[in-house]
Amino acid sequence: MENLSQEQITEKAIIYSALMLHDDEIKVTSEKIQNVLKSANIPFESYMVDMYVRFFENNEIGNLISSGGSVGTVTAEPSTADKEEEEEPEPEPEPESESESDDDMFGGGLFD
């Protein structure tokens, strides 16, 4: 960690604190993260903690872990539902019977 700036160390410490709280099934709050950082003697700015807490409130930590940390990624592969729709052939329209015309069905042509 010698190559990291103090800000990067603080960011990592905030994230690790949130992960620890989540792992212990404790609600992630600004106060709790600040307590962890103080206990570890990590200098921090309260606005950074608040910023990360707001992020974690809007993004479930468990979902972030299972998705590899990506938020709102777009995939190039179509979903399996899209693939299934593409594979289903569209039903072919039934051919009209030659014996019945529109004229017969409605009682005569327009200009009869």
Backbone hydrogen bonds in HBPLUS format (Angstrom, degrees):
<---DONOR---> <-ACCEPTOR-->    atom                        ^
c    i                          cat <-CA-CA->   ^        H-A-AA   ^      H-
h    n   atom  resd res      DA  || num        DHA   H-A  angle D-A-AA Bond
n    s   type  num  typ     dist DA aas  dist angle  dist       angle   num
A0004-LEU N   A0001-MET O   3.27 MM   3  5.43 160.8  2.31 105.6 111.3     1
A0009-ILE N   A0005-SER O   3.01 MM   4  6.34 156.3  2.07 151.6 158.3     2
A0010-THR N   A0006-GLN O   2.94 MM   4  6.16 156.4  1.99 147.4 153.8     3
A0011-GLU N   A0007-GLU O   2.91 MM   4  6.17 158.1  1.96 147.8 153.8     4
A0012-LYS N   A0008-GLN O   2.98 MM   4  6.20 164.7  2.01 149.6 153.1     5
A0013-ALA N   A0009-ILE O   2.92 MM   4  6.11 156.8  1.98 146.5 153.5     6
A0014-ILE N   A0010-THR O   2.89 MM   4  6.14 151.7  1.97 150.8 158.2     7
A0015-ILE N   A0011-GLU O   3.04 MM   4  6.31 163.4  2.07 151.2 155.2     8
A0016-TYR N   A0012-LYS O   2.83 MM   4  6.05 166.2  1.85 155.4 159.4     9
A0017-SER N   A0013-ALA O   2.89 MM   4  5.95 150.2  1.97 140.0 148.5    10
A0018-ALA N   A0014-ILE O   2.97 MM   4  6.25 157.0  2.03 148.7 154.3    11
A0019-LEU N   A0015-ILE O   2.93 MM   4  6.22 153.9  1.99 148.9 156.6    12
A0020-MET N   A0016-TYR O   2.88 MM   4  6.12 154.8  1.95 147.3 153.9    13
A0021-LEU N   A0017-SER O   2.96 MM   4  6.22 163.5  1.98 151.9 156.0    14
A0022-HIS N   A0018-ALA O   2.90 MM   4  6.05 161.3  1.93 147.0 152.8    15
A0023-ASP N   A0019-LEU O   2.85 MM   4  5.98 156.7  1.90 146.5 153.0    16
A0024-ASP N   A0020-MET O   3.05 MM   4  6.31 145.5  2.17 144.7 153.2    17
A0026-ILE N   A0021-LEU O   2.83 MM   5  5.03 174.0  1.83 151.3 150.1    18
A0025-GLU N   A0022-HIS O   2.91 MM   3  4.82 155.5  1.98 104.6 110.1    19
A0033-ILE N   A0029-THR O   3.08 MM   4  6.33 162.7  2.11 152.5 157.1    20
A0034-GLN N   A0030-SER O   2.92 MM   4  6.10 162.8  1.95 151.7 157.1    21
A0035-ASN N   A0031-GLU O   2.97 MM   4  6.21 148.7  2.07 144.0 152.4    22
A0036-VAL N   A0032-LYS O   3.09 MM   4  6.39 154.3  2.16 144.9 151.0    23
A0037-LEU N   A0033-ILE O   2.92 MM   4  6.22 162.9  1.95 156.0 160.7    24
A0038-LYS N   A0034-GLN O   2.88 MM   4  6.05 157.7  1.93 148.1 154.1    25
A0039-SER N   A0035-ASN O   2.97 MM   4  6.13 157.1  2.02 144.1 150.5    26
A0040-ALA N   A0036-VAL O   3.03 MM   4  6.29 139.9  2.20 142.6 153.4    27
A0042-ILE N   A0037-LEU O   2.92 MM   5  5.13 178.9  1.92 152.1 152.3    28
A0041-ASN N   A0038-LYS O   3.08 MM   3  4.95 160.8  2.12 103.0 108.2    29
A0048-MET N   A0045-GLU O   3.03 MM   3  5.57 133.5  2.25 112.0 123.2    30
A0050-ASP N   A0046-SER O   2.96 MM   4  6.22 165.4  1.98 154.1 158.1    31
A0051-MET N   A0047-TYR O   2.91 MM   4  6.04 152.1  1.99 142.0 149.6    32
A0052-TYR N   A0048-MET O   3.10 MM   4  6.36 162.3  2.13 150.2 153.5    33
A0053-VAL N   A0049-VAL O   2.92 MM   4  6.14 156.7  1.98 152.2 159.5    34
A0054-ARG N   A0050-ASP O   2.96 MM   4  6.16 160.4  2.00 149.9 154.4    35
A0055-PHE N   A0051-MET O   3.09 MM   4  6.38 152.3  2.17 141.6 149.5    36
A0056-PHE N   A0052-TYR O   2.89 MM   4  6.18 160.6  1.92 152.5 157.1    37
A0057-GLU N   A0053-VAL O   2.85 MM   4  6.08 138.9  2.02 144.8 156.7    38
A0058-ASN N   A0054-ARG O   3.17 MM   4  6.40 145.8  2.29 142.7 150.3    39
A0058-ASN N   A0055-PHE O   3.16 MM   3  5.29 125.0  2.48  97.4 110.7    40
A0059-ASN N   A0055-PHE O   2.96 MM   4  6.11 126.5  2.26 141.6 157.0    41
A0063-ASN N   A0060-GLU O   3.07 MM   3  5.32 120.3  2.45 101.6 115.8    42
A0064-LEU N   A0060-GLU O   3.03 MM   4  6.39 152.2  2.11 150.3 159.0    43
A0065-ILE N   A0061-ILE O   2.93 MM   4  6.21 155.0  1.99 153.9 160.3    44
A0066-SER N   A0062-GLY O   3.06 MM   4  6.29 164.6  2.09 146.8 150.6    45
A0067-SER N   A0063-ASN O   2.93 MM   4  6.02 138.6  2.11 141.9 152.6    46
A0069-GLY N   A0064-LEU O   2.63 MM   5  4.55 140.3  1.79 156.5 155.7    47
A0068-GLY N   A0065-ILE O   3.24 MM   3  5.31 161.6  2.28 104.1 109.0    48
A0082-ASP N   A0079-SER O   3.09 MM   3  5.17 117.9  2.49  96.7 111.4    49
A0083-LYS N   A0079-SER O   3.00 MM   4  6.36 155.3  2.06 150.6 157.7    50
A0084-GLU N   A0080-THR O   2.95 MM   4  6.18 156.9  2.01 148.0 153.5    51
A0085-GLU N   A0081-ALA O   3.03 MM   4  6.27 153.5  2.10 144.1 151.1    52
A0086-GLU N   A0082-ASP O   3.02 MM   4  6.27 152.3  2.10 147.0 154.2    53
A0087-GLU N   A0083-LYS O   3.08 MM   4  6.31 145.8  2.20 145.0 153.9    54
A0088-GLU N   A0084-GLU O   3.17 MM   4  6.36 138.0  2.35 144.9 154.3    55
A0105-MET N   A0101-SER O   3.21 MM   4  6.48 157.3  2.26 150.6 156.7    56
A0106-PHE N   A0102-ASP O   3.18 MM   4  6.32 152.1  2.26 149.2 154.7    57
A0108-GLY N   A0103-ASP O   2.67 MM   5  4.53 163.9  1.70 151.6 148.4    58
